[in-house]
Structures are given as C-alpha cells and as structure tokens.
Amino acid sequence: MAAIQVQIQALLAVQGGAATGGAATGSNTGPNMEVAKLAIFNGEAGKVGGFIIACRLFLRMKMRGNTVEEQVQWVLLYVQGGSVDVWKENVMEEMEAGEVKYKSAEEFLTSLKKEFGGGEEELIKAAELRKMEQGGKMMEEFIQEFKRAARGSGYEGRPLVEEFKKGMNGGILRKLMEAENPPTSIEQWYRRATALDRNWRESRREEERLKKKETGGEGQKQERQSLP
C-alpha cells in the first residue's frame, strides 16, 4: 500500500497549493477557482449525502482533467476516523493490488454511499420531511427546503404530495383543494401553491399600502379642520 500512499501525499500537496492560490496566476475559474475545503467524513450515515454532493462539486470544478484513480484518492483524503479507516485501508489495498478498478469517480462515490448510507440516511431524511412546516416562509423558500429533504427520503408520487400538503399553510391548501381542478402531481402542487402564495402576499402589501394612505389622508383632514 506504500505506493498508493505516496500518490495520495503528492496529490494532497498539489491540491493544497491550488487551494492556497499557489497555482492560480490570474483566472479565478475552472481549476484555479478557489473553493472551500471539505469537511472530514467519519462514516456517520446522516452526513454521507452532503459529503458526496460536496465531492461531486469539487471534482467537477477542480479535477476534471485528473484520472479516475487520482479523483478517488482525493476523496479518500477526506475519509478519516473510526471504522471508516478500516474501509478506507481495504479500498486502498484493493486498488493497489488491482482487485478493484473504478470506471468513474461517480462509481466510487456510489459504493461509498452504499457502504455508509444504508437505510439510516433514508430514515433520517424521511423524519425530516415529515416535520417540515411552511410557517412564515415564502412558498418558494419552503419548496426548496422540502425538495432538499425529499431527496433521498424514499418518498415519491402520492405519498410525497401528502407530505407537502401537511407542511404547507392551511389557507393556501384549502384554496387548492377547493379549486375546480385541484393539482395532482407534486410539480403541479409546487407551481400552483407558489402562484397563490405570491398573489396572497401581493394582496397583503397592497392592503397595507392603502391602509397607510387612508391613515395619512385622515390625519391631514383632521389637521386642516383644527386650523383657526
């Protein structure tokens, strides 16, 4: 495993130089773009999804020209701690011995998620989804949060629609349910709920504007009447 460790150290040095701007000579895009350093992944199931997303972004932005082996080695740099070290060592040994050869970095990330995500991540996502409420948020904001929680939760189709209905504010829900043609798909619910929410907020702003105008006009009238 010594050979692959040497490669990892060399890769770490190169990436470290790029991260501190050593490789950047002007352009702040592509490989020279500055990006935040990834958090270490220690095998915690609830964090595997976020770690994989961060890895995908970095690989696309900074390592498009690198080989698959280099990309996998880079990801392994941030896989540390606890039982994950044993898995990491096994992967490194299998790669060095030629027993495992990943066709793409995505294939490796999929295997990582399968190893540490299991069903626990889906349970966490599902629990988060069931607790979501719109409250005072704009519908667009609520929908983005709902989509994030829904991704990887196992919910889709009708069950996903039902969870969305539970979380949205009652007034908008009633209007959509009482409509002549209620929405059916989740995309229809997103689109029509957003439109209703915007209309309602615009109506409230207009009411406030008129109220302020009327109050100001009444005050001016009373002031004129009190003049000698």
C-alpha positions in Angstrom: 0.0 0.0 0.0 3.1 2.2 0.2 2.9 3.2 -3.5 -0.7 4.5 -3.3 0.1 6.4 -0.1 2.9 8.2 -1.9 0.5 9.1 -4.7 -2.0 10.4 -2.2 0.6 12.6 -0.5 1.6 14.0 -3.8 -2.0 14.7 -4.7 -2.6 16.4 -1.4 0.4 18.7 -2.0 -0.8 19.7 -5.4 -4.4 20.3 -4.2 -3.1 22.2 -1.2 -1.1 24.5 -3.4 -4.1 25.2 -5.6 -6.4 25.8 -2.6 -4.0 28.5 -1.2 -3.7 30.2 -4.6 -0.2 28.9 -5.4 -1.3 27.6 -8.7 -3.5 30.5 -9.6 -2.0 33.0 -12.0 -4.9 35.2 -12.9 -8.1 33.3 -13.8 -10.5 32.5 -10.9 -12.4 30.0 -12.9 -12.0 26.3 -13.7 -9.1 24.6 -11.9 -7.9 27.9 -10.4 -11.2 28.7 -8.8 -11.0 29.0 -5.0 -13.3 26.6 -3.2 -14.0 25.8 0.4 -12.2 22.9 2.0 -14.3 19.8 2.5 -15.2 18.6 6.0 -13.8 15.2 7.0 -16.3 12.3 6.6 -16.0 9.9 9.5 -18.6 7.3 8.4 -21.7 9.0 10.0 -24.7 7.9 8.0 -26.5 11.2 8.3 -23.6 13.1 6.7 -22.7 10.8 3.8 -25.2 12.6 1.4 -23.8 16.0 2.0 -20.2 14.8 1.7 -20.9 13.1 -1.6 -22.5 16.3 -3.0 -19.5 18.4 -1.9 -17.1 15.9 -3.5 -19.0 15.9 -6.8 -18.9 19.7 -6.9 -15.1 19.8 -6.2 -14.3 17.1 -8.7 -16.3 18.9 -11.4 -14.7 22.3 -10.7 -11.1 21.4 -9.9 -10.3 17.8 -11.1 -12.0 17.3 -14.5 -8.6 16.6 -16.1 -7.4 14.1 -13.5 -7.6 10.4 -13.8 -10.3 8.4 -12.0 -7.6 6.9 -9.7 -6.5 10.4 -8.7 -10.1 11.6 -8.1 -10.8 8.5 -5.9 -7.5 9.1 -4.0 -8.5 12.7 -3.4 -11.9 11.7 -1.9 -10.1 9.2 0.3 -8.1 12.1 1.8 -11.2 13.3 3.5 -12.4 9.9 4.7 -11.0 9.5 8.2 -11.8 8.4 11.7 -13.3 5.4 13.5 -14.5 2.4 11.5 -14.2 4.3 8.2 -10.4 4.0 8.4 -10.7 0.2 8.1 -12.9 0.5 5.0 -10.5 3.1 3.5 -7.5 0.9 4.1 -9.2 -2.0 2.4 -10.1 0.1 -0.6 -6.6 1.4 -1.0 -5.1 -2.1 -0.8 -7.6 -3.5 -3.3 -6.8 -0.6 -5.7 -3.1 -1.1 -5.4 -3.4 -4.9 -5.9 -5.6 -4.3 -9.0 -8.5 -6.1 -7.4 -10.8 -3.1 -7.8 -10.8 -0.7 -10.7 -13.4 2.1 -10.7 -14.7 3.2 -14.1 -15.5 6.6 -12.8 -15.4 8.7 -9.6 -19.2 8.5 -9.5 -19.0 4.7 -9.3 -16.7 5.1 -6.3 -19.0 7.6 -4.6 -21.9 5.3 -5.1 -20.1 2.5 -3.4 -19.2 4.8 -0.5 -22.8 5.8 -0.1 -23.9 2.2 -0.2 -21.4 1.3 2.4 -22.1 4.1 4.9 -25.6 5.4 3.9 -27.5 2.2 4.2 -31.1 2.7 5.2 -30.3 5.0 8.1 -29.9 8.1 5.9 -33.2 7.5 4.2 -34.9 7.2 7.7 -33.3 10.5 8.8 -34.4 12.2 5.6 -38.0 10.8 5.9 -38.2 12.0 9.5 -37.0 15.5 8.5 -39.6 15.6 5.7 -42.5 14.7 8.0 -41.6 17.5 10.4 -41.5 20.3 7.8 -43.9 23.2 8.0 -44.1 26.4 5.9 -44.9 28.7 8.8 -43.9 32.3 7.9 -41.7 31.3 5.0 -42.4 32.3 1.4 -43.6 29.3 -0.6 -40.6 29.4 -2.8 -38.3 29.0 0.2 -40.4 26.3 1.7 -40.5 24.3 -1.5 -36.7 24.4 -1.9 -36.3 23.1 1.7 -38.9 20.5 1.1 -37.2 19.3 -2.1 -33.9 19.0 -0.3 -35.5 16.9 2.5 -37.4 14.8 -0.1 -34.2 13.9 -2.0 -33.2 10.5 -0.7 -36.1 10.2 1.7 -37.8 7.4 -0.3 -41.0 9.5 -0.7 -42.4 9.9 -4.3 -45.7 10.1 -6.1 -48.8 10.4 -3.9 -47.1 10.0 -0.5 -44.8 12.9 -1.4 -47.8 15.1 -2.3 -49.4 14.2 1.0 -46.4 15.3 3.0 -46.2 18.5 1.1 -49.9 19.2 1.8 -49.3 18.6 5.5 -46.5 21.1 5.6 -48.0 24.0 3.7 -50.1 26.7 5.3 -53.8 25.9 5.7 -55.3 28.8 3.8 -53.4 28.0 0.5 -54.1 24.3 1.0 -57.9 24.9 1.3 -57.9 27.1 -1.9 -56.1 24.4 -3.9 -58.3 21.6 -2.5 -61.5 23.5 -3.3 -60.4 24.5 -6.8 -62.4 23.2 -9.7 -59.3 21.3 -10.9 -57.1 20.6 -7.9 -53.4 19.8 -8.6 -52.4 16.2 -8.8 -48.7 15.8 -9.4 -46.1 17.2 -7.0 -44.9 19.7 -9.7 -48.4 21.0 -10.1 -48.7 21.5 -6.3 -45.4 23.3 -6.3 -46.3 25.6 -9.2 -49.9 26.5 -8.1 -49.0 26.8 -4.4 -46.3 29.3 -5.4 -48.6 31.3 -7.5 -51.3 31.5 -4.7 -48.7 32.4 -2.1 -47.4 35.3 -4.3 -50.8 36.6 -5.0 -51.7 36.5 -1.3 -48.5 38.3 -0.3 -49.0 40.9 -3.1 -52.6 41.4 -1.9 -51.4 42.0 1.7 -48.8 44.5 0.5 -51.5 46.4 -1.4 -53.8 46.4 1.6 -51.0 47.8 3.8 -50.3 50.5 1.2 -53.9 51.6 1.0 -54.3 51.5 4.8 -51.3 53.8 5.2 -52.6 56.1 2.5 -56.0 56.3 4.2 -54.5 56.9 7.6 -52.3 59.6 6.2 -55.2 61.3 4.4 -57.4 61.2 7.6 -54.6 62.8 9.6 -54.2 65.7 7.1 -58.0 66.2 7.1 -58.1 66.5 10.9 -55.2 68.9 10.8 -57.0 71.2 8.4 -60.1 71.1 10.5 -58.2 72.2 13.6 -56.7 75.2 11.9 -58.2 78.6 13.2 
